């Protein structure tokens, strides 16, 4: 369990609640990671969209 100054941060929590808190913490970590991944994919998608638009504009100008 996590320790702060040598003591568990869940020392006054019963085992059932402790398991729920740990599960909630892990789930929040996963959700944050997924959100970060989604933002990264959106940024890549937007960049690709801009590159494609530029490519088509260049084609129209040249041909």
MDTraj code that builds the backbone (N, CA, C; nanometers):
import mdtraj as md
import numpy as np

residues = "UNK UNK UNK UNK UNK UNK UNK UNK UNK UNK UNK UNK UNK UNK UNK UNK UNK UNK UNK UNK UNK UNK UNK UNK UNK UNK UNK UNK UNK UNK UNK UNK UNK UNK UNK UNK UNK UNK UNK UNK UNK UNK UNK UNK UNK UNK UNK UNK UNK UNK UNK UNK UNK UNK UNK UNK UNK UNK UNK UNK UNK UNK UNK".split()
xyz = np.array([
    [0.0847, -0.1182, 0.0000],
    [0.0000, 0.0000, 0.0000],
    [0.0891, 0.1243, 0.0000],
    [0.0354, 0.2359, -0.0488],
    [0.1130, 0.3583, -0.0536],
    [0.1438, 0.4038, 0.0876],
    [0.2598, 0.4631, 0.1038],
    [0.3017, 0.5070, 0.2364],
    [0.3335, 0.6563, 0.2330],
    [0.2945, 0.7228, 0.3378],
    [0.3326, 0.8618, 0.3592],
    [0.3903, 0.8676, 0.4996],
    [0.5130, 0.9097, 0.5107],
    [0.5816, 0.9147, 0.6405],
    [0.5745, 0.7805, 0.7123],
    [0.5893, 0.6717, 0.6392],
    [0.5912, 0.5394, 0.7003],
    [0.4547, 0.4840, 0.7355],
    [0.3466, 0.5569, 0.7061],
    [0.2116, 0.5092, 0.7377],
    [0.1318, 0.4919, 0.6104],
    [0.0452, 0.3938, 0.6084],
    [-0.0427, 0.3731, 0.4937],
    [-0.1440, 0.4864, 0.4890],
    [-0.1704, 0.5374, 0.3687],
    [-0.2699, 0.6446, 0.3582],
    [-0.4110, 0.5914, 0.3778],
    [-0.4258, 0.4581, 0.3791],
    [-0.5570, 0.3965, 0.3987],
    [-0.5685, 0.3314, 0.5365],
    [-0.4895, 0.3717, 0.6321],
    [-0.4859, 0.2994, 0.7602],
    [-0.6177, 0.3030, 0.8363],
    [-0.6993, 0.4055, 0.8168],
    [-0.8264, 0.4157, 0.8889],
    [-0.9447, 0.3711, 0.8033],
    [-0.9184, 0.2970, 0.6967],
    [-1.0227, 0.2531, 0.6047],
    [-1.0332, 0.1015, 0.6135],
    [-1.1574, 0.0499, 0.6192],
    [-1.1710, -0.0957, 0.6263],
    [-1.1291, -0.1588, 0.4938],
    [-1.1043, -0.2886, 0.4941],
    [-1.0465, -0.3582, 0.3786],
    [-1.1342, -0.3471, 0.2541],
    [-1.2661, -0.3590, 0.2696],
    [-1.3564, -0.3497, 0.1551],
    [-1.3490, -0.2114, 0.0905],
    [-1.3538, -0.1073, 0.1734],
    [-1.3436, 0.0294, 0.1215],
    [-1.2055, 0.0547, 0.0621],
    [-1.1040, -0.0031, 0.1228],
    [-0.9669, 0.0117, 0.0734],
    [-0.9564, -0.0444, -0.0687],
    [-1.0143, -0.1622, -0.0906],
    [-1.0105, -0.2236, -0.2234],
    [-1.0848, -0.1370, -0.3252],
    [-1.1970, -0.0788, -0.2819],
    [-1.2726, 0.0099, -0.3714],
    [-1.1920, 0.1347, -0.4065],
    [-1.1236, 0.1910, -0.3068],
    [-1.0426, 0.3101, -0.3311],
    [-0.9265, 0.2803, -0.4254],
    [-0.8623, 0.1674, -0.4061],
    [-0.7513, 0.1283, -0.4934],
    [-0.8027, 0.1062, -0.6353],
    [-0.9167, 0.0379, -0.6484],
    [-0.9751, 0.0135, -0.7808],
    [-1.0123, 0.1457, -0.8483],
    [-1.0689, 0.2381, -0.7711],
    [-1.1064, 0.3685, -0.8265],
    [-0.9825, 0.4448, -0.8725],
    [-0.8768, 0.4398, -0.7926],
    [-0.7518, 0.5059, -0.8285],
    [-0.6959, 0.4483, -0.9585],
    [-0.6942, 0.3158, -0.9685],
    [-0.6428, 0.2505, -1.0894],
    [-0.7288, 0.2842, -1.2106],
    [-0.8606, 0.2863, -1.1922],
    [-0.9512, 0.3191, -1.3020],
    [-0.9285, 0.4629, -1.3482],
    [-0.9116, 0.5549, -1.2545],
    [-0.8851, 0.6941, -1.2912],
    [-0.7539, 0.7070, -1.3680],
    [-0.6549, 0.6284, -1.3269],
    [-0.5270, 0.6285, -1.3976],
    [-0.5446, 0.5806, -1.5418],
    [-0.6218, 0.4746, -1.5593],
    [-0.6484, 0.4202, -1.6929],
    [-0.7253, 0.5217, -1.7769],
    [-0.8289, 0.5824, -1.7180],
    [-0.9094, 0.6799, -1.7918],
    [-0.8267, 0.8015, -1.8329],
    [-0.7390, 0.8461, -1.7446],
    [-0.6512, 0.9583, -1.7775],
    [-0.5592, 0.9219, -1.8926],
    [-0.5059, 0.8009, -1.8885],
    [-0.4187, 0.7540, -1.9958],
    [-0.4941, 0.7478, -2.1284],
    [-0.6172, 0.6964, -2.1249],
    [-0.6985, 0.6890, -2.2467],
    [-0.7321, 0.8280, -2.2999],
    [-0.7601, 0.9208, -2.2082],
    [-0.7902, 1.0578, -2.2493],
    [-0.6682, 1.1202, -2.3167],
    [-0.5503, 1.0996, -2.2580],
    [-0.4272, 1.1511, -2.3174],
    [-0.4045, 1.0902, -2.4556],
    [-0.4304, 0.9602, -2.4681],
    [-0.4146, 0.8909, -2.5960],
    [-0.5129, 0.9468, -2.6993],
    [-0.6365, 0.9710, -2.6577],
    [-0.7382, 1.0262, -2.7481],
    [-0.6966, 1.1646, -2.7971],
    [-0.6465, 1.2471, -2.7076],
    [-0.6021, 1.3815, -2.7453],
    [-0.4872, 1.3727, -2.8454],
    [-0.3949, 1.2812, -2.8222],
    [-0.2824, 1.2636, -2.9132],
    [-0.3311, 1.2202, -3.0520],
    [-0.4261, 1.1273, -3.0557],
    [-0.4807, 1.0806, -3.1837],
    [-0.5557, 1.1938, -3.2542],
    [-0.6317, 1.2724, -3.1794],
    [-0.7020, 1.3864, -3.2394],
    [-0.6032, 1.4853, -3.3000],
    [-0.4941, 1.5114, -3.2294],
    [-0.3925, 1.6032, -3.2810],
    [-0.3295, 1.5489, -3.4090],
    [-0.3002, 1.4192, -3.4101],
    [-0.2429, 1.3573, -3.5298],
    [-0.3427, 1.3615, -3.6456],
    [-0.4698, 1.3387, -3.6155],
    [-0.5744, 1.3426, -3.7183],
    [-0.5858, 1.4826, -3.7776],
    [-0.5844, 1.5828, -3.6923],
    [-0.5928, 1.7211, -3.7401],
    [-0.4723, 1.7571, -3.8265],
    [-0.3547, 1.7141, -3.7845],
    [-0.2332, 1.7402, -3.8630],
    [-0.2417, 1.6707, -3.9986],
    [-0.2867, 1.5469, -4.0000],
    [-0.3013, 1.4732, -4.1255],
    [-0.4030, 1.5415, -4.2169],
    [-0.5124, 1.5878, -4.1590],
    [-0.6151, 1.6584, -4.2362],
    [-0.5562, 1.7845, -4.3008],
    [-0.4775, 1.8594, -4.2231],
    [-0.4129, 1.9794, -4.2766],
    [-0.3157, 1.9441, -4.3885],
    [-0.2391, 1.8370, -4.3707],
    [-0.1438, 1.7936, -4.4737],
    [-0.2158, 1.7532, -4.6021],
    [-0.3275, 1.6840, -4.5889],
    [-0.4050, 1.6417, -4.7064],
    [-0.4624, 1.7636, -4.7780],
    [-0.5157, 1.8590, -4.7019],
    [-0.5686, 1.9815, -4.7629],
    [-0.4587, 2.0555, -4.8384],
    [-0.3413, 2.0651, -4.7776],
    [-0.2285, 2.1315, -4.8433],
    [-0.1897, 2.0571, -4.9707],
    [-0.1876, 1.9248, -4.9653],
    [-0.1534, 1.8425, -5.0810],
    [-0.2502, 1.8694, -5.1962],
    [-0.3807, 1.8707, -5.1669],
    [-0.4800, 1.8953, -5.2715],
    [-0.4711, 2.0378, -5.3262],
    [-0.4449, 2.1349, -5.2395],
    [-0.4282, 2.2727, -5.2859],
    [-0.3086, 2.2828, -5.3797],
    [-0.2005, 2.2153, -5.3447],
    [-0.0801, 2.2149, -5.4279],
    [-0.1075, 2.1489, -5.5622],
    [-0.1819, 2.0379, -5.5605],
    [-0.2168, 1.9704, -5.6858],
    [-0.3003, 2.0603, -5.7762],
    [-0.3963, 2.1318, -5.7169],
    [-0.4828, 2.2201, -5.7953],
    [-0.4028, 2.3342, -5.8571],
    [-0.3053, 2.3870, -5.7825],
    [-0.2232, 2.4967, -5.8328],
    [-0.1330, 2.4499, -5.9468],
    [-0.0817, 2.3273, -5.9363],
    [0.0113, 2.2759, -6.0368],
    [-0.0595, 2.2166, -6.1578],
    [-0.1789, 2.1705, -6.1397],
    [-0.2386, 2.0986, -6.2513],
    [-0.3765, 2.1385, -6.2758],
])
top = md.Topology()
chain = top.add_chain()
for i, resn in enumerate(residues, 1):
    res = top.add_residue(resn, chain, resSeq=i)
    for name in ("N", "CA", "C"):
        top.add_atom(name, md.element.get_by_symbol(name[0]), res)
traj = md.Trajectory(xyz[None], top)
